[in-house]
Amino acid sequence: MNIPFNKPYISGNELSYIKVAMASGKLSGAGKFTNKCQRFFEEKYKFGKCLLTTSCTDALEMAAILINIQPGDEVIMPAYTFVSTANAFVLRGAKIIFVDSRDDHPGMDESKIESLISPRTKAIVPVHYAGVACDMDIIMGLANRYDLFVIEDVAHAIDSYYIGNDGVKSALGSFGHLSTFSFHETKNIISGEGGMLVINDSSLMERSEIIWEKGTNRSAFFRGEIAKYSWVDIGSSFLPSEITAAFLWAQLEHLEEIQKRRIEIWNLYREKLQHLSEAFMVKLPVIPNYATNNGHMFYMVCENMELRSLLIERLKENDILAVFHYLSLHKSPFYSEKYHGTELKNSDRYSQCLLRLPFYFELGKNTIDLITNTIDETIKAN
């Protein structure tokens, strides 16, 4: 494809920082670059304790262990999300309770959460789809009322914010007891593969390090807090190497530049496609007044699956790769027989009709013009 869906952005310092890590003799993780990245998030976004992980999937699996998910526990989350969001809790024996998406946005419909809460509910997992906040006042209110954990899936939403009913603007990832980030190559800030667990609940901080370090109190040993370390809990090898952290640090140094460019691209797409939305031919992304836009992706919701398929085909003929996104998890081959809830019409509609357009730092205006003109011509001809 001449115009790929995604192209990883390289800031320029990745290799030099990797060489610094190599020269240090410390490659296995929890070293200089790991600490720099973790402090960056704690200080910039006022997060609690931050721990880099090898993926967002691993961060979610750590979260499930930390809140002691047991067989029979129920976890509420959107059906329109990536499989890792659910799989982390299924691995611990949880039953997933899927909630539908909003009519105006693929994020979870907050108004439908309370009816799904039962005595077995352990947690709510809001997914900030496309970097756009769920209504965290509603979600945290329910969590407080029913004594539930909130685990934010912030895979799409680095540097995105929620404006509360009190007018305070806070970073996504700062609300949940735990929050999980992704630095996969398709995200705004990348390390190839990579993720991070944010621990905002102080009662979970000490154990989080133990789980992170394969179930040992090794971190406390290296800080000189104990004379020797040993196996004290369950855990796994969740922390990434210093090479991954060094790459990530080179990206974080350019966060503002990356974000500025991505939002410019998002605005160009909207400007070029707005007339189609006004003519009710497609629906464009909605940013609620309580949310900010971090330029993670640009999508459009087609009238039906046939139009989406036609657009994908026509774009491909012009060497442009556009893709659909999630398939509703409640209809997946693995979970369909386990799902006994109501029909999730909006989730299914996004599965069938949502189209993601190419989005990466180097995407120029002429290329966006080619993409949007192809879309315009295809829709008007049909």
C-alpha positions in Angstrom: 0.0 0.0 0.0 1.3 3.4 -0.9 -0.8 4.9 1.9 -0.7 2.6 4.9 -3.2 2.6 7.7 -0.4 3.2 10.2 3.2 4.2 10.1 5.2 4.3 13.4 6.7 7.7 14.1 10.4 7.9 15.0 11.4 11.0 17.0 15.2 10.6 16.2 16.7 9.7 19.6 15.5 6.1 19.9 18.7 4.5 18.7 21.0 6.8 20.7 19.1 6.1 23.9 19.1 2.4 23.3 22.9 2.7 22.9 23.0 4.5 26.3 21.0 1.6 27.8 23.4 -1.0 26.3 26.4 0.9 27.5 25.0 1.0 31.0 25.1 -2.8 31.3 21.5 -2.7 32.6 19.2 -4.2 30.0 16.7 -6.3 32.0 14.3 -3.6 33.1 13.6 -1.4 36.1 16.6 0.8 35.3 17.3 4.4 34.4 14.9 4.7 31.4 12.1 2.7 33.1 12.3 5.1 36.1 12.4 8.2 33.9 9.3 7.1 32.0 7.4 6.2 35.1 8.2 9.5 36.8 7.2 11.4 33.6 3.6 10.1 33.9 3.4 10.5 37.7 4.5 14.1 37.5 2.8 15.3 34.3 -0.6 13.7 34.8 -0.7 13.5 38.6 -1.0 9.7 38.5 -0.4 7.4 41.4 2.3 4.8 41.1 3.3 4.0 37.5 4.8 0.7 36.4 5.8 0.0 32.8 4.7 -3.3 31.4 5.5 -5.3 28.2 2.0 -4.5 26.9 -1.4 -3.1 27.9 -2.6 -6.7 27.9 -0.1 -7.4 30.7 -1.2 -4.3 32.6 -4.8 -5.5 32.4 -3.8 -8.9 33.7 -1.9 -7.3 36.6 -5.0 -5.3 37.4 -7.1 -8.5 37.5 -4.7 -10.1 39.9 -4.5 -6.9 42.1 -8.2 -6.7 42.7 -8.3 -10.5 43.4 -10.7 -11.5 40.7 -12.1 -14.9 41.5 -14.2 -17.5 39.6 -17.7 -16.2 39.5 -16.9 -12.6 39.9 -18.6 -10.3 37.4 -16.9 -7.5 35.5 -18.8 -4.9 33.5 -17.2 -3.6 30.2 -18.2 -2.6 26.7 -18.7 -5.3 24.1 -17.1 -3.0 21.6 -13.5 -3.3 22.7 -10.3 -5.3 22.1 -10.2 -8.9 23.3 -7.5 -8.1 25.9 -9.9 -6.0 27.9 -12.0 -9.1 28.6 -9.4 -11.8 28.4 -7.5 -10.4 31.4 -10.5 -11.1 33.6 -11.6 -14.3 32.0 -8.1 -15.8 32.7 -8.9 -15.3 36.5 -12.4 -17.0 36.1 -14.6 -13.9 35.9 -17.9 -13.7 34.0 -17.9 -10.7 31.6 -21.1 -8.6 31.6 -21.1 -6.6 28.4 -22.7 -3.2 28.1 -23.8 -1.6 24.8 -22.1 1.4 23.2 -23.6 4.9 23.1 -25.7 5.8 20.2 -23.4 8.8 19.4 -20.1 7.3 20.3 -18.5 3.8 20.4 -17.7 4.2 24.1 -19.8 2.3 26.7 -23.4 3.7 27.4 -23.0 4.9 31.0 -26.8 5.0 31.5 -27.0 1.2 31.1 -24.3 0.2 33.6 -26.3 0.3 36.8 -29.0 -2.2 35.6 -26.1 -4.7 35.1 -24.7 -4.5 38.6 -25.4 -7.5 40.7 -24.1 -8.8 44.1 -21.3 -10.6 42.2 -20.1 -7.4 40.4 -16.4 -6.7 41.2 -15.4 -4.0 38.8 -16.3 -1.7 36.0 -13.9 -1.3 33.1 -14.5 1.9 31.0 -12.7 1.9 27.7 -12.0 5.5 26.4 -12.5 4.7 22.8 -10.5 6.8 20.3 -9.1 8.8 23.2 -12.6 10.2 24.1 -13.5 10.0 27.7 -16.4 8.0 29.2 -18.5 10.0 31.7 -16.3 9.4 34.7 -18.6 11.2 37.1 -21.3 8.7 36.4 -18.9 5.7 36.5 -17.1 6.7 39.7 -20.5 7.6 41.3 -21.7 4.0 40.7 -18.4 2.5 41.9 -18.6 4.5 45.1 -22.3 3.6 45.7 -21.8 -0.1 45.1 -18.3 -0.5 46.4 -16.8 -1.5 43.0 -13.3 -1.2 41.5 -12.9 0.9 38.4 -10.1 -0.1 36.0 -9.7 2.4 33.2 -8.6 1.0 29.8 -6.7 4.0 28.5 -5.0 2.3 25.6 -6.2 4.9 23.1 -6.2 7.9 25.5 -2.8 9.1 26.4 -2.8 12.9 27.0 -6.6 13.0 26.9 -8.7 14.6 29.7 -12.1 14.5 31.4 -13.8 17.7 32.6 -15.9 16.8 35.6 -19.2 18.3 36.9 -17.1 20.4 39.2 -15.3 21.9 36.2 -12.0 20.3 37.1 -10.0 18.9 34.1 -8.1 15.7 34.9 -6.1 13.3 32.8 -7.7 10.0 31.8 -6.0 7.3 33.8 -6.2 9.4 37.0 -9.8 8.3 38.0 -9.8 4.5 38.3 -8.3 2.6 41.2 -6.2 1.2 38.4 -5.6 2.3 34.8 -3.8 0.6 31.8 -2.0 2.2 28.9 -0.7 0.9 25.6 2.4 1.9 23.7 1.8 -0.4 20.8 3.0 0.9 17.4 -0.5 2.0 16.5 -0.8 4.3 19.4 0.2 8.0 19.7 3.3 7.3 21.8 5.0 4.0 21.0 7.7 1.5 22.0 6.8 -1.2 19.5 5.0 -3.2 22.1 4.6 -1.9 25.6 2.2 -0.7 28.2 1.8 0.7 31.7 -0.2 0.1 34.8 -1.2 3.1 36.9 -2.0 2.4 40.6 -4.1 5.3 42.0 -5.3 3.3 45.1 -2.5 3.5 47.6 -3.6 0.2 49.2 -2.7 -1.6 46.0 0.7 0.0 45.5 3.0 -2.3 47.5 1.5 -5.5 46.1 1.6 -4.1 42.5 5.4 -4.1 42.7 5.5 -7.6 43.9 3.2 -8.9 41.1 5.3 -6.9 38.6 8.4 -8.6 39.9 7.3 -12.2 39.4 5.7 -12.4 42.8 8.9 -11.4 44.7 9.7 -8.4 46.9 12.8 -7.8 44.7 12.1 -4.0 44.3 12.0 -3.5 48.0 15.3 -5.4 48.3 17.1 -3.2 45.7 15.9 -0.1 47.6 17.5 -1.5 50.7 14.2 -1.9 52.6 14.8 -5.7 53.3 17.8 -7.9 53.7 16.9 -10.4 51.0 14.1 -11.0 48.6 11.9 -14.1 48.2 8.7 -15.4 46.7 5.8 -13.8 48.5 2.8 -13.7 46.1 1.7 -14.7 42.7 3.0 -12.7 39.8 4.7 -12.9 36.4 7.4 -11.2 34.3 5.5 -8.1 33.5 8.2 -5.4 33.3 9.8 -4.5 29.9 13.5 -4.4 29.1 15.5 -1.1 29.4 15.7 -1.2 25.5 12.0 -0.8 25.3 11.9 1.9 28.0 14.8 3.8 26.2 12.7 3.8 23.0 9.7 5.0 24.9 11.6 7.8 26.6 12.7 9.2 23.1 9.0 9.3 22.3 7.8 11.0 25.5 10.4 13.8 25.0 8.3 14.7 21.8 4.9 14.2 23.3 3.7 17.8 22.7 5.0 17.8 19.1 3.3 14.5 18.3 0.0 15.5 19.9 -0.1 18.8 18.1 0.5 17.1 14.7 -2.1 14.4 15.3 -4.8 16.9 16.3 -4.0 18.9 13.1 -4.5 15.7 11.0 -7.8 14.9 12.9 -9.0 18.5 12.2 -8.1 18.2 8.5 -10.1 15.0 8.1 -13.1 16.6 9.8 -12.9 19.7 7.7 -12.8 17.7 4.5 -15.6 15.2 5.5 -17.9 17.5 7.4 -20.2 18.1 4.3 -20.9 14.3 4.1 -22.0 14.4 7.7 -24.2 17.4 7.2 -25.9 15.6 4.4 -26.5 12.6 6.7 -24.4 10.3 4.5 -22.0 9.3 7.2 -21.5 10.1 10.9 -18.2 11.6 12.1 -16.7 11.4 15.6 -18.4 13.1 18.5 -16.4 14.8 21.2 -18.7 15.4 24.3 -18.4 18.7 26.1 -16.8 16.9 29.1 -14.0 15.3 26.9 -11.0 16.4 25.0 -9.6 15.1 21.7 -6.1 13.6 21.7 -6.0 12.8 18.0 -5.8 9.1 18.4 -7.8 8.1 15.3 -10.3 9.4 12.8 -13.2 7.2 12.0 -16.6 7.5 10.2 -19.7 5.5 10.7 -21.3 4.4 7.5 -25.0 3.9 6.9 -24.5 0.2 6.5 -21.9 -2.5 6.0 -22.3 -2.5 2.3 -21.2 1.1 2.1 -18.2 0.4 4.4 -17.1 -2.5 2.2 -17.4 -0.4 -0.9 -15.3 2.4 0.6 -12.6 -0.1 1.7 -12.6 -1.5 -1.8 -12.4 1.8 -3.6 -9.7 3.1 -1.3 -7.7 -0.1 -1.8 -7.9 0.4 -5.5 -6.2 3.8 -5.0 -3.5 2.1 -2.8 -5.1 3.5 0.4 -5.5 1.1 3.4 -8.6 1.9 5.5 -9.8 -0.7 8.1 -12.7 -1.6 10.3 -12.3 -2.1 14.0 -13.6 -4.4 16.7 -16.1 -7.2 16.3 -18.6 -7.2 19.2 -17.0 -9.5 21.8 -20.4 -10.9 22.9 -20.8 -12.4 19.4 -17.3 -13.8 19.2 -16.7 -17.5 18.6 -15.3 -17.8 22.1 -17.9 -15.9 24.1 -21.2 -16.1 22.1 -22.4 -19.3 23.9 -21.6 -17.7 27.3 -23.5 -14.5 26.6 -27.1 -14.5 27.7 -27.8 -10.7 27.9 -29.9 -8.5 25.7 -29.1 -7.4 22.1 -26.4 -4.8 21.9 -27.5 -2.9 18.9 -25.1 0.0 19.0 -22.0 -2.2 19.5 -23.1 -4.4 16.5 -23.7 -1.2 14.4 -20.2 0.0 15.0 -18.8 -3.5 14.3 -20.6 -3.4 11.0 -20.3 0.2 9.9 -17.3 1.9 11.5 -14.4 2.7 9.2 -11.0 3.9 10.4 -8.9 6.1 8.0 -5.1 6.2 7.7 -3.6 8.1 10.6 0.0 8.7 11.3 2.4 11.7 12.1 3.7 12.1 8.5 0.3 12.1 6.9 0.3 15.3 4.7 -2.5 17.5 3.4 -2.2 16.3 -0.1 -2.6 12.7 1.0 -5.6 13.5 3.2 -7.1 15.3 0.1 -6.6 12.1 -1.9 -8.2 9.9 0.8 -11.2 12.2 1.4 -11.8 12.9 -2.3 -11.9 9.2 -2.9 -14.5 8.8 -0.1 -16.5 11.8 -1.4 -16.6 10.5 -5.0 -17.5 6.9 -3.9 -20.4 8.0 -1.7 -21.8 10.5 -4.1 -21.7 7.9 -6.9 -23.6 5.4 -4.9 
